[in-house]
C-alpha cells in the first residue's frame, strides 16, 4: 500500500517550508528530516508516526489516539504511532507533528 498523499500534504504544511527540513522516501512511506534527524513520517501501511523524547514517551503514550510504534515485532521506544482520530484532526495532527519537530531540533545535526 502506498502512503496517504493527502495526509502527507497536511504534514508537509506543518513543516512550513523550514529550510533545514527535507523529505525522504523510506520503507514505503515518507519521512521528514530536521537537520538530518527524522521527526515524523507518513507510513506506507497507513497513518503516521512522530519522534518524541524517551523521557516523555510513557506520558505521551497515555494520550488519546497515541499508540506504540511497532516495527518488526518490536516496540520502538521514542516513536509514537498516531491513531486515525489524531490523523483526521488538523489541530491534533499539528500538535503531534510540532512535538516531533521540537524534539528533532534538540538533536545534534547530521
N, C-alpha and C positions, 0 to 999 in steps of 0.2 A: 504494500500500500504506500502510495506517495504521501508526503506530508500535506497538511491542510494549508493551501496557499492563502486563504482568507485569514486564518489565524496568524500565519507568518507575516502578512502585511500589517496586521494590528500590532504585533510585537515590534516589528520594524519601526512603526510610528512612535513607540515609546522611546526607542533609542535616539530619535530626534536628530538624525544626521550628525551625531558627535564624530569629529574627525578621527578619533582613536578607536573607533568601533568598526569591525568588519565582519562580514558573514562568511561562513564556511559550510559547504555541504559535507555532511558526515553521517554515517550509519543510516542512510535513507531519510535523514531529516536535514534540518538547517540550524546551525549554531551561530550564536553571536559572541564574538570575542571582544573583550575590553582590555586594551593594552596587551593582547595576546592570551588572555585568560578567559575561558568560556564562562559566560554569565547566565545564559539562558539558551534554550533550544526548543524548536518545534519538532516533535517526534514523528518518525515515519509511520509508526503504528497508531498515531493519533494522539492528540493532547500536546502538552508542553512540560518542560521542567525548568527549574531555576536552581542556581547555586547559592547556598547560604553558609554562614559560618557554622562550624561544627558545634560551637558553644550555644548557638541559637537553635540548632536543629530540632531538638525534642520539643521546645516550646512552640516553634512554628508548625511542627507536625501536628500539634493538637488543634490547630485552627481548622475551621470547616473547609472541606474541599482539598486540604493538603494530604498527600499520600506519600508513603515511602517510594523512592525510585528504586526499582529492582531491575538489574541488568545481569543476564547470565545466571539467574537464580540467586543472586546476592543482592542484599540491600546496600545501596551506595549512600553511606552517611555523608551529609553535606550537599545532597541533591534532593529536591522535593519535586515530585510529580504533581502537576496541577490538575485537579479534578475538572470534570465537564462544567460544573457550576462556575468555577473560577474563570475558565476559558470563555464562557458565554458572557461574562460581565466585563465591560470595558474598564470599569472602575477597579474591580478586583484584579483583573489581569494586569493593569498598570501598576497596582500596589505591589504585586509579586515580582514583576519584571524590574521595577525600581529597586526592590530588595536585592535581586541578583546583580544589578549594576553596581549598587552601593558596595556590596561585598567584593566583587571583582576589582573595583577601584582601589581596594585596600591591599591587593596582592602585588608582589613585585612584578614589574613589567617584563615581558618576554621579548 
